[in-house]
Amino acid sequence: MFPEYDVIVVGAGHAGCEAAASAANLGSKVLLITMNMQTIAQMSCNPAMGGIAKGQIVREIDALGGYSGIVTDKSMIQFRMLNKSKGPAMWSPRAQSDRMLFASTWRTMLEQTENVDFYQDTVKGILVKDSRANGVITGLGHQIQSKTVIITSGTFLNGIIHIGEKNFGGGRISEKNATGITEQLVELGFESDRLKTGTPPRIDGRSLKYSAMEVQQGDEEITGFSFLPVNTIKASEQLPCHITYTNKEVHETLKKGFDRSPMFCGRIEGTGPRYCPSIEDKINRFAERDRHQIFVEPEGFNTVEIYVNGFSTSLPEDTQYEAIRKMPGFENAKMFRPGYAIEYDYFPPTQLKHSLETKIIDNLFFAGQINGTTGYEEAACQGLMAGINAHQKVIESEPLILNRDEAYIGVLIDDLISKGTEEPYRMFTSRAEFRTLLRQDNADLRLTEKSFRLGLASQERMELVLAKQKGVEEIKTVLQSYSLLPAEANIYLKKINSAEIEEKQKTMRLLLRPDVTLPEMIEEIPALRERLHSFSRDIIEQAEIQVKYERYIEKEQELAQRMSAMENALIPESFNYDKVSALSAEALQKFKKIRPRTLGQASRISGVNPSDVQILMVYMGR
Amino acid sequence: MYTDSWNDTIIALATPQGVGAIGVIRLSGSKAIEIVNTLFVKKDLSKQASHTLHVGILKDMDAVIDEVVVSLFISPHSYTGENVVEISCHGSAFIQQKIIDACIEKGARLAKPGEFTQRAFLNGKLDLTQAEAVADLIASNTEASRKTALQNMRGGFSGVLKNLREQLLKFSALIELELDFSQEDVEFADRTQFYELITSAEQITRNLLQSFKLGNVIRNGVQVAIIGKPNAGKSTLLNTLLNENRAIVSDIAGTTRDTIEEVINIEGILFRLIDTAGIRTSDNEIESIGVEKSLEKMRNADIVIYMFDCAHETKENLLHEQEQLTSACKNHLLIGNKLDLMNADDIIKKFDGLDILFISAKEHTHVNLLKKRLVEEVVTGNIETENVVVTNARHYEALQKINDALIDIRKGMDNKIPGDLIALDIRRCLHYLGEITGLITNEDQLDYIFSKFCIGK
């Protein structure tokens, strides 16, 4: 009933969907297996994509030819560019999504992708022969053969849901969990551990009084996620979000449920993320704060369901219900479903190679929460990379590995593999050494060509990149060569309260002033308008960033270059660390476990001293 | 895997630290020849062939540093595969440091341990067998230096550096908070708070720079103050150690009016011996000045030798002296002199339970043991060791970079540049601090943020 596939993807969340899409678009025959065809690309937690550091990742996924950016653009209900007041490295796109539209758009796009087959079933185990994965066994007993397998199990592996004193097996509320895979992998020599995450209650929007809350509108201009032209909503069609706050009364009410809290009573063993604490955790750890901010987010255009962002909880339903009604605007709130915590299995990611293939079993790849990450964006980018690298494995080619100075995706995977993680790993811009290089505006310039060469990014994408590069150069040439006369520039300078010029000055020099912007100059100075009006908004912005922040970009490039010699120094996979007697005991143990791919990676492993790396370097064969 | 992306030029002393007839300083990097050329008088080194020797004078500004022989090795025909210059100079630590300082000023950077070999390896100049041979050498050194580093970390890790580290960590965490968590409902630090942190960090760095004055120890050696009551035999000991009569020696108490400093070399380590005027209160004005100087010298010394006359010292007084030295955090040795005038058994009985080395300065008895003890004090790391001499230069260089970065940060704040760009300079700052105290990772910053602020939706 089943042909032999090139790639089987287990799980159809953000990681699984990107994995299936990228492998199939590269030419692999893909089977996407999910327990429920109706829940493909569910947003299990908040209905939003992007945000600080995460928005950059979505832009990178898009630049590489993934679908997440396009799907988000097609299904958003609100768009904001965060951190616009800071430098361009911090500008971060974020969208509120229509949860149902998001999922259905994903499914439609996958159905329209050649080479993707679907099957609804549970996967019970992986077919392994000679330490090599070659298919899966399903709950219905099918043995399906494939050259590679990608596991994207999310929170489903031995998932346990906690609400107050109740707990039961489940992968998401009202959905079964998956058993068997963890047990088999542990038998094969894998290490597994438990993590925890949580989600807030969902509320009936008709029962809320929005006039008692602050309004948060979307941006006046929607720039979106995809570098391709995608139809998205008009700015005027956006839905607002609202902000309310907890108060002492809410906190007191919540505290009444503490003795029945699975967190405080020790029923939850898994580690939760510090940056996404439950509301009970917040009031417990920050007892001095008498209020916490709560975002009230609509789940879509065609539903009244509301997501209460910031109110994640696993307290008993009655406590949740009672407490939430003490918040301004929530006095009459009706609950659709309670919040809950979920514990699930993950496999410490130090057991992976940079390709996301496991070290123990060949042709087996992991992506998403199974690797200890949290977040749709983190999962999606791993899925994309696992899909690409599974395909590369099938065609016996080199994997695509992104470096830390090339992409947040590179930072994420290298962090996971070199350092592991003990709490759900989320991306922050501070994790990237070269934040100024890894901007959302240049993700296409950084990555599209790499993907195009593999055969994933389309001709259309590549042509857009080339046009952008050409346009930016043309604009920079004008800025460098054209001098503005005082008569041309001063009207504008006076308008923005910037010092007027007395002699003619290169446009470039004026642009370096902090308060001067290129779009304004083009608008206000006819001589520039004449020369630059034909360029699109994003090309003008790109040229402006490159000019204004050149000094900082260069500083980082210099640092990145200094590191590259170490990053390019490959350590042979078979390297025998035991013969290097001078290594410290800790370094020896870590090196043997993690088996760093390069000297650069070796130097980032925690507990490894510079001297260990130097010793290694000298011993290392080429 | 030939790579030429190392674009900075490194420098280090290639011969062992200490006193020898000549010393060799090696530079490697694209600017090695250019840097030496700016100091070298007579010839234009950039026009010379590879593998040639050139005699000449090194001048810094107009001051002659030394007469040297310069060997040129042009890339790729050198040990590291880069341009390499070796300067053979005279074997004085002072001169060598001057040359290194001058080259650093012209753009070289002090090499890290094993860095020449690292470059040679990365540039494909060493194969596995060669590399292994070098590794054996390096490994032995690194083993020792790793131990010293660990000791530094556990024991005497300077509280000042810890403070600096904390200030900068706090600063960077507050900046990162504004960036990664700008959407959170937390209070962000205002610029005055940042300014205070930076000013305080700058102050610490400046103080450290002053206290770490490059070459202090290299030039001055380990400071050893010989103190004790008048007529305990301090000058005699000094003379014995020096084997020459520099200090005026007499039996009249108070003959040594001023401090006398002499440099001696024991097993390659320089000791600056400071004989002090006998410490006792005096009405004699000249002598009082001498006493004051003695106290000051003692305060600055790395090791204090408390010397006493076995016959005239009481155990009670000795315990008192020891307590004072301990409370002043001084590494000290108790030396009982004039062993020749007393019965050894009596002496041992008299000072039972105290760690004392008994000598006779006059008869040279046990002076060798004293020398050994001095070397041990240095080598076991009780005081800032020879390793710290090297590290010191490294610390100094790193601290200067930290200082530069701090100034950039402050300028950035003055110009109101966005936080992510200020963060770039902080990262530079933390990078160089990491070379002294170990890396501050972004996990440290996040730990700080999560412990202090309620983050997350």
Interface residues (C-beta under 8 A of the other chain):
Chain A: N46 G51 I52 A53 L82 N83 S85 K86 G87 A89 M90 P273 R274 Y275 C276 P277 K282 R285 F286 R289 H292 Q293 F295 N309 G310 S312 F428 T429 S430 R431 E433 R435 T436 P514 Y549 Y552 K555 E556 Q561 R562 S564 A565 N568 A569 L570 S581 A582 S584 S606 N609 P610 S611 Q614 I615 M617 V618 Y619 M620 G621 R622
Chain B: M1 T3 S5 W6 N7 D8 K112 P113 G114 E115 T117 Q118 F121 L122 G124 L126 D127 L128 A131 E132 V134 A135 I138 A139 S140 T142 E143 S145 R146 A149 E176 E178 L179 D180 F181 S182 Q183 E184 D185 N415 K416 I417 P418 G419 D420 L421 A423 L424 R427 R428 T441 N442 Q445 L446 F450 C454 I455 G456 K457
